[in-house]
């Protein structure tokens, strides 16, 4: 099943191509056929780990566009997804048409044979969608851009000390004042600079880094002045905090230290045996279209950086982008084990 994930990884400079705004696939014969068949099915059900409210707002955009009823189920956590996999393998009915399993579970779902190829070739239906979202096997699309950068408290970090490189996280000035997530959030850095990265983790430990597991908690502690930096921050978490409490912007900022880390995320697969395969494929392609990406970015700040106007496009401007694509994602388990070992934490098998 490893052939399902092939290399799309590479170091991308943000001279990304920006395509003209249009309904992706609107001029292809395959697109017209797919829309007609999807509308005949009339509805689609999507399972993902995004919070229910923003996910349903995104799906309302799809329904408005195509008149197809879209239902959502919050589906997060390894245990929850493992139970679903067992149900699917045992032949029990699962109502999902389109699913997005977490990175740690994705390969197990693939090897279990519970997904199916889409009825139409994605590239034929949506030739204008950026090729970096396609899984070369043609089984899935990646629909979110999960970026990583540095969060800091501007009242604790002088302007001249705001990190301009990842090495700056290990400066003596920040000893005991830097946060790192023990869950691996820096795959792209690890993938492109493995030896340097593992050495960097050890230097972070020597500088008395603080390990905090939750992104929201870490950012709140930095905003409150308990720590100065988070060197594994998720910008979309920061933007959500800022949206709910604009005053957070006075004590919390995001810096891109020359390199924005980006993971292709949200891989969506069609369930094997679904009676609504056309609607499922149409929803997957719409997520990856410019219209879908702008709505994803509006509610969850994870549009791809090559889509003009997204939060990640703004962060990427003038910076190098280190991209963790499908081949990198396939090595996620191995990289997580190396990361935990470098941190001196136990590695689960």
N, C-alpha and C positions, 0 to 999 in steps of 0.2 A: 504493500500500500504506500510505501514511501515514494513511489512514482507519482502519487497524487500531489506531492509538494515538490516543486522544482525551483531552480534559482531565479529569483527576481532581485536578489539583494545587490547592493552596490552603493558606492558613495555618490550621493547626488548633490550637485551644486544647484542652488536656487536661481538658476536660469531655467526653471521649469517652464514648459510650454503651457500657455493658458489658452484653452479652447473657447471659441465663441459660445455664448450662452444659447442653448437650444435644447429641445427635448431629445435626449440621446436615443438614437435608433429610429427617429421619427420618419426618416426617408427610406428605410429598408423594407423590403417585402416581408421579411421574417418578423419584423417588429409589428407590422399591421396584422399579420396572422396571429401572433402571440397575444396581442391586445384583444382581438376578437374572441379567441378561445378563453382567455382569462375572464373576460366579462361574462361569458356564458357560464362559467363556474360560479361567479358572483361573490365569492368571499375567500378569505385567506387567513390563516392563523400563524402568528410569528412568536417564537420563544427566544428570549435573550436575557442578558444580565443587567440591562439598563433599567433604571428606576421606572416604575410604571407611568408616572405622570408625563415625563418628557417623551417616553416611547410612544405613548398614545397620541401625543401632539404630533409627532412625526407621522404616525400612521394616518391621522386625519388628513394630512397633506396628500397622501397616496389615494385615499378614498375620494377626496375632492377632485383629484386629477383624473381618476379612471372610473369612479362610481362603483368601486368594488369594496365591499365591507371588509375591514381589516381588524382582527382581534389580536390581543396581546396577552402573553403570559410571562410574568416575571420568573426567570429561571436562572438562578445564580447559586454557585457553590458546587464543589466537587462531589459532595455526598448526594445532593439533589440530582445532579446530572448523571451520576452513576446509577441511581435508582431508575431513572428514565431509560438508560441504556439496557439495563436488565429487563425492564418491561418490554422494550422493543425486541430484544433477542428472544424473549419467551413467547412472542406473538400477541401480547396484550395490546389493545387498541390505544394509540396515542393520537391526540387530536391535532398536533402541530403539523403544519405543512412545510414551514421553513424554520430551521433551527440554527443557532449560533453557539456551539459548545465552547467552553473556555479552552485556552491554549493547552492546559495540562490534560484535558480530556479529548481533544480533537482527534488525535491519532487513534485512540481506542475506538471511537465511533467509526472512523474510516475502516479500521481493520475488522470491525464487527459486521460490516456490509449493510448498515442500516440507512445509508444514503443512496441516492440515485443520480445518474447524470441528468442534466436538464433536458427537456424535450427539444430545445433549439440550441445551436452552438452560440454561446455568449458573444463571441467575436463577430458573428454574422448579424446578430440582432443589434448590438451596441458597438459599432466600430469606432465611434467617437469618444467612448469612455477611455480614460487614460489606461494604458496597458499594464501599469504597475498594480492595478487592483485585481487583475485576472490571475487565478491559479492556472498554470499552463495545462493542467490535466483537463480543464474545462468543467470541473465539478463545482467550483465555488467562486465567489467574489469576496474580496475583502472590502468592507464598507466604512471603516473608521480609521482615522490616523491618530494613534496614541503617542503623543509626544512627551518628551522628558526634558527638563531644564533645571534651573536653580531658583529656589525661592529665598528671599532674604528680607530682613527687617531693616528698612532704610534709617531707622533711628539708632540702630546698633552697628551698621556697616557703613563706614564713610564712603563717599562717592568714589574715591581713588582705590578703595579696597573691594568694590563690587567685582566678583570673579569675571575674568576675561578668558579664562581657560579652566578646564576641569582640574588641572594641577593646583589652581588657587584654593580649592577646597581643603588642601592639606597645609595651608600656610600656618605657621606658629601663632599668628594673630587670632586664629579661630580655634585654638586648642580647647577641646571640651565644649565647643559651642556649635558644632555641626551635627545635623541629623542625617541618618541614612536609613532607608527602608530595608529591613532584612529580607523582604520578598524582593526578588530580582526585578528591578524596574529599569535597568540600564543595559538591556540586551544588545542594543545597537552599538554601544561603546565597547562592550565585551566582544561582540562579533568582529568588529573592524580592528580592534587594538587589543587582542587577547592578553599577550604577555604584559603589556603596559598596564592594562586594566587590573589584572590580578595583583600586580605590584602596587597600584594605586589604592586598592582596597586595603592592603596591608599598611600602607602609609596612613590611610584614614584611621585605622585602628590605633596606630602608634600615636596619632594626634588626638586620641580619646574621643572618637566619634560616638554619638549616641544612637542606638538602634531603636527606632519607633516604627511599629508595624502599620499603623493606619495613616493614610494620607491626610485626611481632614484633621485628625488630632495633631499631627506634626505641624501642619500649617497654622493651626490655632495657637500652638505653643510658641511658634516663631513670632506670630503677630502679637502675642502677649509679652514677648521679651524674654522668654525662658531660654531660647536659643537664637543664634544669629542667622544660620543658613540651613536649608535642606538641599542636599546635593543629589536628590533622586525625586524631585518634585514633578507632579503631573500638572501641567498648566490648566487642563480642563477642570481639575478640582479647585484650583485657585480662582478661575473665572466664575465657577458656580458660587463660591463663597462671596466673591465680589458682587455678584448679581443679587444675592440675598441680603448682603450688608455692605453697601458701597463704602462705608467708613473704614472697612478693612484695608482699603487701598492706601491709607495713611501709614500703616505699619507692616504692610506686606507687598512685595514687588516680585516680578519674575525677571530673571536675567538669562540670556542665552550666551554661554561662554565660548562663542565662536563656532560651536557645533550644536545644532538642534538634533536631538535623538528622536527617531521616528520608527514606530513599529506599525506594520500593516496589521490591523485588528478587525474584529467583528466578522470573521469568515462565516458566510451563510451557506447552508446546504439544504437541499430538498430531501425531505423524508421519503424513503423507499416505500412505494405503495400508496402515497397520498392520492386522493381523488381530485386534488386541486393543484396539479403540478404546473399548469400554465400560469395560474395566479401567483404561485410561489415564485416562479422564475421572473415574472414581471415585477414583483415586489423587490426581489434581489437586485435586478438591474436598475430599478428606480432609485434604490438606496445609493447606488454608485453614480447616478447621473448628477449633473450640476444642481438640478432642482432639489434632489434628495440630499445631496451633500450640504447645501446651504441650510436646509432645515435641520439636519443633524447638527450642524455647527451652531445654529441659533439656539437650540435647546441643550446641547451637551458639549459644545466647543471642541468637536473632534473631526471637523472636516479636513480632508487631505490638503497639504500645503500647496499643491499645484492647482487647486481651485481658488481662483482669485477672490479675495475678500474674506476668506476664512480666518479664524483665529491663528491657525498654524501657518497660514501664508504670511501673516503679519510677523509672527515670531521668526520665520525662516528668512525674511528679507535681509539680505546682506550677510547671511551666515551660510556655512556649509551644513548640509543635512546628511547625517549618517542614518542609513535606512536598513532596518531589519525586515527583510521580506520573507517569503515562504520557506526558503532553505534555512535561513536563520531561525525562524520560528520552529522548524522541525528539531533543531538542536537545543530548544529551550530547556528541556529537562537536564541535559548534560551541563549547560551553562549555569543553571540554577544550582546544581550540585557543586560545581567549581566555586561558585560565588559563596555558598554557605560554608564550604571548606575554608576558603580564604578568610571568612569572618570568624572562623573558629566555632561554628555552630554545627550541630548534628545534621547529617544528611539522611533523610528518610528514603527507604527503598521501595 
